[in-house]
Amino acid sequence: MDRPLLGRLSARGCCSYNTLKAWLPILSWLPRYKLKWLQMDLLAGLTVGLTTVPQVLAYAEVAGLPVQYGLYSAFMGGLIYTLLGTSKDVTLGPTAIMSLLCFSVVGGACHDSVNRSLLCLSSAGFLLDFISFPVIKGFTCAAAITIGFGQVKNILGLQSIPHEFVLEVYYTFYKIPEARIGDVVLGLLCLALLVMLSFMKTSLGSDNAPTCARVARKLVWTVATMRNSLVVVAASLVAFSWNAYGHPVFTVTGETSQGLPPFRPPPTSDTTANGTVVSFGEIVEGFGGGLAVIPFMGLLESIAIAKAFASQNDYRIDANQELLAIGVTNIMGSFVSAYPVTGSFGRTAVNSQTGVCTPAGGIITSVIVLLSLAFLMPAFYYIPKASLAAVIICAVAPMVDYRVVTKMWRIRKLDLLPFVVTFLMSFWQVQYGIVGGVAVSGALLLYNLARPQIKVSDHGVLVMELGSGLSFPATEYLSHIIHTQALQAAPPRSVVLDCHHVSIVDYSVINELRDLLKQFKLREVQLVFSRLQPSVLEVLLAADLQGFRYTDSVEAALQMES
């Protein structure tokens, strides 16, 4: 079987064409593109496009922006990623988490194109490597709850609800008597349909069935995959019908801007309603931690999705090239009033399950979004907010992974600490939750560095085996153990330091070892080093430590002391 997308060339040699292929992965698969791939890419692009349109309209609501900004942000990813992406499955666009993060920074200022544009530009500037799994899970669980509950007001048709989570919960329950019956009924029906169709999709049988059964299964799969579009279209027809008869019982999206967004450089200053000019520096200062958190989470989310589907479908991605693709997408998106985008797990899953063969499927998705902007915006007037709320709730519900708590408790209880800190602080401000979780994870990491495991055994001479590396935060702890168990003993005892796990030492360690050697000499006992790695031995010899002795094995050190 042909593999639709080969990995990017790892070696950037002197050959200019190979170098060009490294920067433009499209050149790796386009020259051997097949008609069979085109058919699958068209089908996948169409399916994802019909899933994308209602989702991004809903996510714009989460970001506190008019619905058309969801579409503005959805088409650039498919075009750019086709050129620069290394995963055949990934689709870039607005996501629930990025929309929530953008709302927390932009604050729902719909007119503030400067903020959105600069957030997009900043997404290309941060190359952050990792974040611990408990922090990711704590954040995504809290974000899912925040996003999902934030849509309850639209299901109920409530107005003037604060956006702060605690106040939002209080006033949502407080204003339940003001709920609009039409929105409640329609919202619950949309939720029920989406849940039912999702369950039908996951309950489909195997392919080993008669032809009629396979056709029926394919039909059910298609309807279930396009459930978001079908539900939103059906709800819009219901709302239009009631409005046409003079009974506006549903809260609808309302007027939206028709046509494609203008292509222009993002402004670097803004003017407030009273005419005050806000400079670039003031805008950046206003972002606070969001300037780092939003790109960080965007890169993390997209790389994780790309790696997951590459592993599932047996191909490799280039993480650095993925970062480039996301960065260029967000830079170009800032020219069309987009807000920051990243990889979407749900739409990527649809893309993969539909059988996409190359990133070219993203072009079809982008065309569908552009056609919607050009011709369908007037029809979006009648989309009920309750139907979009149902789409969002069903999209974020699977992100609440309660099983991970029991897994962490069973495997390593201490990992629950950054999870809980991130989870709870995210209800205050999502960016504070991430910062708090990273701080706790960093503190735990530093604690492990400062308190390495030291296994002590008595062979007449104390043998101390360092269970991990030795860096400057650990020097005081090591010195304390040696002093209490050897130097301050009566009588003082010699020590063999087993260093086979130590791969690097720094100047602080050298200074502490020099002092320890002096203390051992004063007490007329020995400190012997064993199993030193060559790089460490070279540093210790260069330090010219007085009384420094070493052996190739612990046994040799014990014989030396016997």
NULUMFI-24830 format. One record per residue (C-alpha): z, x, y; residue in one letter; residue number from 1. Coordinates in steps of 0.2 Angstrom, whole numbers, plus 5000, padded with zeros to 4 digits. Layout:
! NULUMFI-24830
[[Z,X,Y],"A",NUM]
...
//
This chain:
! NULUMFI-24830
[[5000,5000,5000],"M",1]
[[4996,5007,5017],"D",2]
[[5011,5010,5028],"R",3]
[[5007,5002,5045],"P",4]
[[5016,5014,5056],"L",5]
[[5018,5032,5053],"L",6]
[[5032,5042,5060],"G",7]
[[5029,5052,5076],"R",8]
[[5025,5070,5073],"L",9]
[[5041,5080,5074],"S",10]
[[5033,5096,5079],"A",11]
[[5026,5098,5096],"R",12]
[[5014,5112,5093],"G",13]
[[5002,5121,5104],"C",14]
[[4988,5108,5099],"C",15]
[[4986,5097,5114],"S",16]
[[4981,5082,5104],"Y",17]
[[4996,5083,5093],"N",18]
[[5007,5085,5109],"T",19]
[[4998,5069,5116],"L",20]
[[5002,5060,5100],"K",21]
[[5020,5065,5102],"A",22]
[[5021,5057,5119],"W",23]
[[5010,5042,5115],"L",24]
[[5013,5036,5097],"P",25]
[[5000,5023,5099],"I",26]
[[4987,5037,5095],"L",27]
[[4996,5039,5078],"S",28]
[[4991,5022,5072],"W",29]
[[4977,5015,5083],"L",30]
[[4963,5026,5076],"P",31]
[[4966,5019,5058],"R",32]
[[4969,5001,5064],"Y",33]
[[4963,4988,5051],"K",34]
[[4957,4970,5052],"L",35]
[[4971,4965,5040],"K",36]
[[4984,4972,5053],"W",37]
[[4976,4963,5067],"L",38]
[[4978,4946,5058],"Q",39]
[[4997,4950,5054],"M",40]
[[5000,4956,5072],"D",41]
[[4992,4941,5080],"L",42]
[[5003,4929,5069],"L",43]
[[5019,4939,5072],"A",44]
[[5015,4941,5091],"G",45]
[[5012,4922,5092],"L",46]
[[5028,4918,5083],"T",47]
[[5039,4930,5093],"V",48]
[[5031,4923,5109],"G",49]
[[5035,4905,5105],"L",50]
[[5053,4911,5101],"T",51]
[[5054,4922,5117],"T",52]
[[5049,4909,5130],"V",53]
[[5064,4897,5128],"P",54]
[[5076,4911,5124],"Q",55]
[[5072,4921,5140],"V",56]
[[5073,4905,5151],"L",57]
[[5090,4903,5144],"A",58]
[[5095,4921,5146],"Y",59]
[[5090,4920,5164],"A",60]
[[5104,4906,5166],"E",61]
[[5116,4918,5158],"V",62]
[[5112,4932,5171],"A",63]
[[5114,4919,5185],"G",64]
[[5096,4919,5190],"L",65]
[[5082,4906,5191],"P",66]
[[5073,4904,5174],"V",67]
[[5057,4912,5180],"Q",68]
[[5066,4929,5181],"Y",69]
[[5068,4928,5162],"G",70]
[[5049,4927,5160],"L",71]
[[5047,4941,5173],"Y",72]
[[5058,4952,5163],"S",73]
[[5050,4948,5146],"A",74]
[[5031,4953,5147],"F",75]
[[5032,4971,5152],"M",76]
[[5042,4977,5136],"G",77]
[[5028,4972,5124],"G",78]
[[5014,4981,5134],"L",79]
[[5024,4997,5137],"I",80]
[[5032,4998,5120],"Y",81]
[[5015,4996,5112],"T",82]
[[5010,5013,5120],"L",83]
[[5027,5022,5118],"L",84]
[[5037,5014,5104],"G",85]
[[5039,5022,5087],"T",86]
[[5045,5006,5078],"S",87]
[[5033,4993,5073],"K",88]
[[5046,4979,5073],"D",89]
[[5056,4981,5089],"V",90]
[[5053,4969,5103],"T",91]
[[5060,4973,5121],"L",92]
[[5065,4959,5133],"G",93]
[[5081,4950,5140],"P",94]
[[5095,4948,5128],"T",95]
[[5112,4939,5129],"A",96]
[[5123,4954,5131],"I",97]
[[5112,4962,5144],"M",98]
[[5111,4946,5154],"S",99]
[[5130,4944,5154],"L",100]
[[5132,4962,5159],"L",101]
[[5119,4960,5173],"C",102]
[[5128,4944,5179],"F",103]
[[5144,4954,5180],"S",104]
[[5136,4967,5191],"V",105]
[[5123,4956,5201],"V",106]
[[5135,4942,5202],"G",107]
[[5122,4928,5202],"G",108]
[[5114,4933,5218],"A",109]
[[5097,4926,5214],"C",110]
[[5089,4933,5230],"H",111]
[[5095,4950,5227],"D",112]
[[5080,4959,5220],"S",113]
[[5086,4976,5226],"V",114]
[[5101,4975,5214],"N",115]
[[5090,4970,5199],"R",116]
[[5077,4983,5203],"S",117]
[[5089,4997,5204],"L",118]
[[5098,4992,5188],"L",119]
[[5081,4993,5180],"C",120]
[[5078,5010,5187],"L",121]
[[5095,5016,5182],"S",122]
[[5092,5012,5164],"S",123]
[[5080,5027,5163],"A",124]
[[5093,5039,5170],"G",125]
[[5107,5038,5157],"F",126]
[[5106,5047,5141],"L",127]
[[5122,5043,5133],"L",128]
[[5124,5048,5115],"D",129]
[[5137,5037,5106],"F",130]
[[5151,5025,5106],"I",131]
[[5163,5021,5092],"S",132]
[[5159,5006,5081],"F",133]
[[5176,4997,5085],"P",134]
[[5171,4997,5103],"V",135]
[[5154,4990,5100],"I",136]
[[5161,4976,5089],"K",137]
[[5175,4972,5101],"G",138]
[[5163,4971,5115],"F",139]
[[5150,4960,5106],"T",140]
[[5163,4948,5099],"C",141]
[[5170,4946,5116],"A",142]
[[5153,4944,5124],"A",143]
[[5147,4931,5112],"A",144]
[[5163,4921,5115],"I",145]
[[5161,4923,5134],"T",146]
[[5142,4918,5134],"I",147]
[[5144,4904,5121],"G",148]
[[5159,4896,5130],"F",149]
[[5150,4899,5147],"G",150]
[[5136,4887,5141],"Q",151]
[[5149,4873,5136],"V",152]
[[5148,4867,5154],"K",153]
[[5129,4864,5153],"N",154]
[[5131,4855,5137],"I",155]
[[5144,4843,5146],"L",156]
[[5133,4842,5162],"G",157]
[[5148,4849,5173],"L",158]
[[5145,4857,5190],"Q",159]
[[5155,4869,5201],"S",160]
[[5164,4878,5186],"I",161]
[[5170,4896,5191],"P",162]
[[5162,4911,5182],"H",163]
[[5178,4920,5178],"E",164]
[[5182,4917,5160],"F",165]
[[5200,4911,5161],"V",166]
[[5196,4900,5176],"L",167]
[[5180,4894,5167],"E",168]
[[5190,4889,5152],"V",169]
[[5203,4880,5162],"Y",170]
[[5191,4870,5173],"Y",171]
[[5179,4866,5159],"T",172]
[[5193,4857,5150],"F",173]
[[5200,4850,5167],"Y",174]
[[5183,4842,5171],"K",175]
[[5179,4835,5154],"I",176]
[[5181,4817,5161],"P",177]
[[5167,4821,5173],"E",178]
[[5155,4825,5158],"A",179]
[[5138,4817,5158],"R",180]
[[5135,4806,5143],"I",181]
[[5116,4810,5143],"G",182]
[[5119,4829,5143],"D",183]
[[5132,4828,5130],"V",184]
[[5122,4818,5118],"V",185]
[[5106,4828,5120],"L",186]
[[5116,4845,5119],"G",187]
[[5124,4840,5103],"L",188]
[[5108,4834,5096],"L",189]
[[5100,4850,5100],"C",190]
[[5114,4860,5093],"L",191]
[[5113,4850,5077],"A",192]
[[5095,4852,5075],"L",193]
[[5095,4871,5078],"L",194]
[[5110,4874,5066],"V",195]
[[5101,4863,5053],"M",196]
[[5084,4872,5054],"L",197]
[[5093,4889,5054],"S",198]
[[5102,4884,5038],"F",199]
[[5085,4878,5030],"M",200]
[[5077,4895,5034],"K",201]
[[5091,4905,5026],"T",202]
[[5092,4893,5011],"S",203]
[[5073,4894,5006],"L",204]
[[5070,4899,4988],"G",205]
[[5060,4913,4981],"S",206]
[[5042,4916,4981],"D",207]
[[5040,4914,4962],"N",208]
[[5036,4895,4964],"A",209]
[[5020,4884,4962],"P",210]
[[5007,4884,4975],"T",211]
[[5013,4868,4983],"C",212]
[[5031,4874,4984],"A",213]
[[5025,4890,4992],"R",214]
[[5015,4880,5005],"V",215]
[[5030,4869,5009],"A",216]
[[5042,4884,5010],"R",217]
[[5030,4893,5022],"K",218]
[[5029,4877,5032],"L",219]
[[5048,4875,5033],"V",220]
[[5049,4894,5037],"W",221]
[[5037,4892,5051],"T",222]
[[5046,4877,5059],"V",223]
[[5063,4885,5057],"A",224]
[[5057,4901,5065],"T",225]
[[5050,4892,5080],"M",226]
[[5065,4880,5081],"R",227]
[[5070,4886,5099],"N",228]
[[5053,4881,5106],"S",229]
[[5052,4865,5096],"L",230]
[[5069,4859,5102],"V",231]
[[5066,4864,5120],"V",232]
[[5049,4855,5120],"V",233]
[[5056,4840,5112],"A",234]
[[5071,4839,5124],"A",235]
[[5059,4842,5139],"S",236]
[[5048,4827,5133],"L",237]
[[5064,4816,5132],"V",238]
[[5070,4821,5149],"A",239]
[[5052,4818,5156],"F",240]
[[5052,4801,5148],"S",241]
[[5068,4796,5155],"W",242]
[[5064,4802,5173],"N",243]
[[5047,4793,5172],"A",244]
[[5056,4777,5170],"Y",245]
[[5068,4781,5184],"G",246]
[[5083,4786,5174],"H",247]
[[5087,4804,5177],"P",248]
[[5102,4805,5164],"V",249]
[[5099,4824,5161],"F",250]
[[5103,4839,5171],"T",251]
[[5086,4848,5171],"V",252]
[[5081,4866,5177],"T",253]
[[5072,4859,5192],"G",254]
[[5059,4868,5203],"E",255]
[[5053,4885,5198],"T",256]
[[5041,4897,5206],"S",257]
[[5024,4896,5198],"Q",258]
[[5012,4911,5195],"G",259]
[[5014,4929,5191],"L",260]
[[5027,4940,5201],"P",261]
[[5020,4951,5214],"P",262]
[[5018,4969,5209],"F",263]
[[5026,4980,5222],"R",264]
[[5038,4995,5223],"P",265]
[[5057,4990,5222],"P",266]
[[5065,4990,5239],"P",267]
[[5079,5002,5241],"T",268]
[[5088,4992,5254],"S",269]
[[5093,4974,5257],"D",270]
[[5096,4962,5271],"T",271]
[[5110,4949,5270],"T",272]
[[5109,4932,5276],"A",273]
[[5117,4936,5293],"N",274]
[[5104,4950,5296],"G",275]
[[5115,4965,5290],"T",276]
[[5105,4979,5282],"V",277]
[[5113,4986,5266],"V",278]
[[5108,5004,5263],"S",279]
[[5104,5012,5246],"F",280]
[[5121,5021,5245],"G",281]
[[5130,5005,5248],"E",282]
[[5121,4996,5235],"I",283]
[[5124,5009,5222],"V",284]
[[5142,5010,5227],"E",285]
[[5143,4991,5224],"G",286]
[[5137,4993,5206],"F",287]
[[5153,5002,5202],"G",288]
[[5155,5005,5183],"G",289]
[[5140,4994,5180],"G",290]
[[5128,5007,5185],"L",291]
[[5133,5017,5169],"A",292]
[[5138,5003,5157],"V",293]
[[5122,4993,5158],"I",294]
[[5110,5007,5154],"P",295]
[[5123,5013,5141],"F",296]
[[5124,4997,5132],"M",297]
[[5105,4994,5133],"G",298]
[[5101,5010,5125],"L",299]
[[5114,5008,5112],"L",300]
[[5108,4991,5107],"E",301]
[[5090,4995,5106],"S",302]
[[5092,5012,5096],"I",303]
[[5104,5003,5084],"A",304]
[[5091,4989,5081],"I",305]
[[5076,5001,5079],"A",306]
[[5086,5012,5066],"K",307]
[[5091,4997,5056],"A",308]
[[5074,4990,5054],"F",309]
[[5066,5007,5051],"A",310]
[[5078,5009,5037],"S",311]
[[5074,4992,5030],"Q",312]
[[5056,4994,5031],"N",313]
[[5055,5012,5026],"D",314]
[[5048,5022,5041],"Y",315]
[[5056,5033,5054],"R",316]
[[5058,5032,5072],"I",317]
[[5060,5045,5086],"D",318]
[[5076,5041,5095],"A",319]
[[5071,5051,5110],"N",320]
[[5054,5043,5111],"Q",321]
[[5063,5026,5110],"E",322]
[[5074,5030,5125],"L",323]
[[5058,5035,5134],"L",324]
[[5050,5018,5130],"A",325]
[[5065,5008,5136],"I",326]
[[5066,5019,5152],"G",327]
[[5048,5017,5156],"V",328]
[[5049,4998,5152],"T",329]
[[5063,4996,5164],"N",330]
[[5055,5006,5178],"I",331]
[[5039,4997,5177],"M",332]
[[5049,4980,5176],"G",333]
[[5058,4984,5192],"S",334]
[[5040,4983,5200],"F",335]
[[5039,4964,5195],"V",336]
[[5057,4958,5199],"S",337]
[[5063,4960,5181],"A",338]
[[5081,4963,5177],"Y",339]
[[5086,4976,5164],"P",340]
[[5080,4973,5146],"V",341]
[[5083,4981,5129],"T",342]
[[5079,4978,5110],"G",343]
[[5082,4960,5104],"S",344]
[[5089,4959,5087],"F",345]
[[5084,4941,5084],"G",346]
[[5066,4942,5090],"R",347]
[[5065,4959,5081],"T",348]
[[5070,4951,5065],"A",349]
[[5057,4937,5067],"V",350]
[[5044,4950,5071],"N",351]
[[5048,4959,5055],"S",352]
[[5049,4944,5044],"Q",353]
[[5032,4938,5050],"T",354]
[[5025,4954,5043],"G",355]
[[5020,4963,5059],"V",356]
[[5011,4979,5056],"C",357]
[[5011,4989,5072],"T",358]
[[5018,4987,5090],"P",359]
[[5002,4979,5095],"A",360]
[[5011,4962,5091],"G",361]
[[5020,4965,5107],"G",362]
[[5004,4963,5117],"I",363]
[[5002,4945,5110],"I",364]
[[5020,4941,5114],"T",365]
[[5017,4947,5132],"S",366]
[[5001,4937,5134],"V",367]
[[5010,4921,5129],"I",368]
[[5024,4925,5142],"V",369]
[[5011,4928,5155],"L",370]
[[5001,4912,5151],"L",371]
[[5018,4903,5153],"S",372]
[[5020,4910,5170],"L",373]
[[5003,4906,5175],"A",374]
[[5001,4888,5169],"F",375]
[[5017,4881,5162],"L",376]
[[5030,4883,5176],"M",377]
[[5028,4865,5183],"P",378]
[[5032,4859,5165],"A",379]
[[5048,4869,5165],"F",380]
[[5055,4858,5178],"Y",381]
[[5060,4845,5165],"Y",382]
[[5069,4857,5153],"I",383]
[[5086,4851,5151],"P",384]
[[5100,4864,5154],"K",385]
[[5109,4856,5139],"A",386]
[[5094,4861,5127],"S",387]
[[5094,4879,5134],"L",388]
[[5113,4880,5132],"A",389]
[[5111,4875,5114],"A",390]
[[5098,4889,5111],"V",391]
[[5110,4902,5119],"I",392]
[[5125,4896,5109],"I",393]
[[5116,4897,5092],"C",394]
[[5109,4914,5097],"A",395]
[[5126,4922,5100],"V",396]
[[5136,4913,5087],"A",397]
[[5132,4926,5073],"P",398]
[[5138,4940,5085],"M",399]
[[5156,4934,5082],"V",400]
[[5159,4945,5067],"D",401]
[[5177,4940,5062],"Y",402]
[[5176,4949,5045],"R",403]
[[5175,4966,5053],"V",404]
[[5194,4964,5058],"V",405]
[[5199,4963,5040],"T",406]
[[5187,4978,5035],"K",407]
[[5195,4989,5049],"M",408]
[[5212,4984,5043],"W",409]
[[5208,4989,5025],"R",410]
[[5199,5005,5029],"I",411]
[[5208,5012,5045],"R",412]
[[5221,5002,5054],"K",413]
[[5221,5013,5069],"L",414]
[[5203,5008,5073],"D",415]
[[5209,4991,5077],"L",416]
[[5217,4998,5093],"L",417]
[[5200,5002,5103],"P",418]
[[5193,4985,5095],"F",419]
[[5207,4975,5102],"V",420]
[[5208,4984,5119],"V",421]
[[5189,4981,5121],"T",422]
[[5190,4963,5115],"F",423]
[[5204,4958,5127],"L",424]
[[5198,4968,5142],"M",425]
[[5180,4961,5141],"S",426]
[[5187,4944,5145],"F",427]
[[5193,4951,5162],"W",428]
[[5177,4960,5166],"Q",429]
[[5165,4965,5152],"V",430]
[[5162,4983,5160],"Q",431]
[[5181,4986,5160],"Y",432]
[[5181,4981,5142],"G",433]
[[5169,4994,5137],"I",434]
[[5177,5007,5148],"V",435]
[[5194,5003,5141],"G",436]
[[5188,5004,5123],"G",437]
[[5179,5021,5126],"V",438]
[[5195,5027,5135],"A",439]
[[5206,5022,5120],"V",440]
[[5193,5029,5107],"S",441]
[[5192,5046,5117],"G",442]
[[5211,5047,5117],"A",443]
[[5212,5044,5099],"L",444]
[[5198,5058,5097],"L",445]
[[5208,5070,5108],"L",446]
[[5224,5066,5098],"Y",447]
[[5215,5071,5082],"N",448]
[[5209,5087,5090],"L",449]
[[5226,5091,5097],"A",450]
[[5235,5087,5080],"R",451]
[[5225,5094,5066],"P",452]
[[5231,5091,5049],"Q",453]
[[5240,5107,5043],"I",454]
[[5245,5108,5024],"K",455]
[[5259,5119,5021],"V",456]
[[5263,5127,5004],"S",457]
[[5276,5139,4999],"D",458]
[[5271,5154,4988],"H",459]
[[5285,5165,4993],"G",460]
[[5274,5167,5008],"V",461]
[[5270,5151,5018],"L",462]
[[5252,5146,5017],"V",463]
[[5246,5135,5031],"M",464]
[[5229,5127,5028],"E",465]
[[5220,5120,5043],"L",466]
[[5213,5103,5038],"G",467]
[[5200,5103,5053],"S",468]
[[5194,5114,5067],"G",469]
[[5205,5124,5079],"L",470]
[[5202,5121,5097],"S",471]
[[5212,5123,5113],"F",472]
[[5221,5106,5112],"P",473]
[[5228,5111,5095],"A",474]
[[5235,5128,5100],"T",475]
[[5252,5122,5105],"E",476]
[[5254,5111,5090],"Y",477]
[[5249,5125,5078],"L",478]
[[5261,5137,5087],"S",479]
[[5275,5124,5086],"H",480]
[[5272,5122,5067],"I",481]
[[5272,5141,5064],"I",482]
[[5288,5144,5075],"H",483]
[[5298,5130,5067],"T",484]
[[5293,5134,5049],"Q",485]
[[5291,5153,5049],"A",486]
[[5297,5162,5065],"L",487]
[[5313,5152,5067],"Q",488]
[[5318,5151,5049],"A",489]
[[5332,5162,5042],"A",490]
[[5326,5174,5038],"P",491]
[[5309,5174,5047],"P",492]
[[5294,5172,5035],"R",493]
[[5277,5178,5033],"S",494]
[[5262,5166,5035],"V",495]
[[5244,5166,5028],"V",496]
[[5233,5156,5039],"L",497]
[[5219,5148,5029],"D",498]
[[5205,5146,5041],"C",499]
[[5190,5141,5031],"H",500]
[[5188,5124,5040],"H",501]
[[5188,5133,5057],"V",502]
[[5171,5135,5064],"S",503]
[[5174,5140,5082],"I",504]
[[5188,5147,5093],"V",505]
[[5189,5148,5111],"D",506]
[[5199,5159,5124],"Y",507]
[[5214,5148,5124],"S",508]
[[5216,5150,5105],"V",509]
[[5214,5169,5106],"I",510]
[[5228,5170,5119],"N",511]
[[5239,5159,5108],"E",512]
[[5235,5170,5093],"L",513]
[[5239,5186,5103],"R",514]
[[5256,5179,5107],"D",515]
[[5260,5174,5089],"L",516]
[[5255,5191,5082],"L",517]
[[5267,5199,5095],"K",518]
[[5281,5186,5089],"Q",519]
[[5278,5191,5071],"F",520]
[[5278,5209,5074],"K",521]
[[5295,5208,5083],"L",522]
[[5302,5199,5068],"R",523]
[[5295,5211,5056],"E",524]
[[5285,5198,5046],"V",525]
[[5266,5196,5045],"Q",526]
[[5253,5184,5050],"L",527]
[[5237,5186,5039],"V",528]
[[5221,5176,5042],"F",529]
[[5210,5172,5026],"S",530]
[[5193,5164,5023],"R",531]
[[5187,5167,5041],"L",532]
[[5169,5161,5044],"Q",533]
[[5158,5175,5050],"P",534]
[[5156,5168,5068],"S",535]
[[5175,5166,5070],"V",536]
[[5179,5183,5063],"L",537]
[[5166,5191,5075],"E",538]
[[5176,5183,5090],"V",539]
[[5193,5188,5083],"L",540]
[[5187,5206,5081],"L",541]
[[5179,5207,5098],"A",542]
[[5196,5201,5105],"A",543]
[[5204,5217,5099],"D",544]
[[5221,5208,5094],"L",545]
[[5235,5220,5090],"Q",546]
[[5241,5217,5072],"G",547]
[[5226,5207,5067],"F",548]
[[5224,5207,5048],"R",549]
[[5212,5196,5037],"Y",550]
[[5206,5194,5019],"T",551]
[[5192,5185,5011],"D",552]
[[5203,5174,5000],"S",553]
[[5221,5167,5000],"V",554]
[[5225,5176,4984],"E",555]
[[5221,5192,4992],"A",556]
[[5232,5188,5006],"A",557]
[[5246,5184,4995],"L",558]
[[5244,5200,4985],"Q",559]
[[5245,5209,5002],"M",560]
[[5261,5202,5006],"E",561]
[[5269,5203,4988],"S",562]
//
